Amino acid sequence: MDSHKVLNRKEVPEEMTWDIEAIYAAPEDWEKDFAAIPALVDKFAAFKGRLADSAAALRDAIESDDTMERLAEKVYVYAHLRSDEDTRDSANRSRVDRAESLFAEISGKTAWFDPEIMAIPNKKMDELLAAPELSFYKRSLEELLRSRPHTLSEKEERILGMSSDVMGTASKTFSVLNNADLRFPEVTNEDGKRVELTHGNYIKFLESPKRRVRKKAFRAMYTSYTKLRNTFATTLDGAIKKHVLSAKLRNYPSALNASLFSDNVPEEVYMELIQAVHDKLPALHKYMQLRCDVLGLEQIDMYDVFNPLVPECKLEITWDKAKEMVQEAFKPLGEEYCENLNKAFEQRWVDVCENRGKRSGAYSGGCYDSYPYLLLNFHGTLNDVFTLAHELGHSMHSFYSHKEQEYHYADYQIFVAEVASTTNELLLHDHLMKSTEDDNVKAYLLCHLLDQLRGTIYRQTQFAEFELWMHQQSEKSIPLNADMLSKKYFDLNAEYYGKSVKPNQRIEMEWARIPHFYYNFYVYKYATGISAAVELSRNILSGDAKKIKDYFGFLKAGDSKEVLDIMKDAGVDLSTPEPVHVALDLFNDTVDQLHKLLVK
Ligand SMILES: [Zn+2]
């Protein structure tokens, strides 16, 4: 990467940048909208105390809220995208700061809205919901009212609100300890240079083809955590206790139940995911055995799990070639999809190259009144083409949902957020496999798929299982200490990776470095999302017109239905273990294919 000359923003050719002027032609236009928002907030605030007056009043209030939010989002998105072009630019930065304070002000001034709706007596609410004026908003109102049994009295809510900052102390302490105070030693890298180990470069070390480098980094990482094991156990215990207490205070039967409530996902989905993954652990063990065979080791260690078995093929892919590859790969979705996909390039949704000060990584972002933009840092590797396919998946999902739905129901839920992106990656995988005769490229692609499925289904489910266990202990009033966390984690890890992986005692500390354990049952969505994508990509590739049409139903659904219903109508029933089984059978077959290529 060092050999690439990094351009200044102004030097990047226009066709390689996104067309943000399509949102606001000039900063002055942004200022105009920014200045218009406080009046919209006041207009909305005038509905306070009047929501139960009539169905028309409630409808007008919702519409007034949407109008304000919609404009605020546009203002916010422009500020953010512009700033990501060059994060060092102070004019850009100041727009982001102003947009963020505006958002904070809006949320302060609109906090009365949901509680006031919730406080409308049942009988009155039934009357309102039956009125034609509210028929369009009925679903979202009912969705809000679903949490009524878990909403406390005004006084209790006030106490909870006031204590929320203190309740977050365990998580905050973890974050500060983990990101600011915790220091790792220097490790010798592949070039023999001493480099300070960081969270950011740890995975790079573990991906090193040199075993010595991986081992050193692994040891350094976990030795550092072991020294602080009691502190990390205490922050984690505090965070789990907080989830458990919040669930109890709000009358949920368990912390898991409380967390799944927002997506309206039953606990069985979570339990079945864990069971389904257990059923398919032999496939993961087989992959670990393949790693032993390829690496020429009797047994591999935990630091031999992440390094790619096949190094990335040295392909130099131009931007034009990358576009062509995804256009070809998405053909099974039909002509109409491809035409819309072309808009991404013709209308310049994509910011392609790296430039000085540009935000790193890749994302898809935008709002109802903008293109679904993509930020990339494209360097021409095969991995970059997968990233393009992934982010285009997000953007096309937004495109269809925005086109099909009114603003009120346009934004899809996190539960389904990674489905379209992963589906497109799988389509690209299939296309590339079919269009190459080169065994090296094939092996790389198979390895890429395996590591994606391993990282997203097996690893996240291992986390999900550990998370569930921690909450269950806490619910039985058993405080979590370092010894029991480590013992449980070590045993679970050994069960997941199987006998081909040497049980390295150091891995027992991995629980300490996973920020997701503070997120309250979040990671399982990664596993369900990719499992759905495997099945959907199969459906698309089958060429069955009905199945493809159903897939578009998902792309267009936005937030107009329950997430499980959206998936079911699209052809994936996540209330059964079937999709996880299908995805892990694909994993199993892929191990076999890779075995054939790599082990003679
Ligand atoms: Zn994504």
Boltz pocket constraint, residues with backbone or C-beta under 6 A from the ligand:
constraints:
  - pocket:
      binder: B
      contacts: [[A, 390], [A, 394], [A, 417], [A, 418], [A, 421]]
      max_distance: 6.0
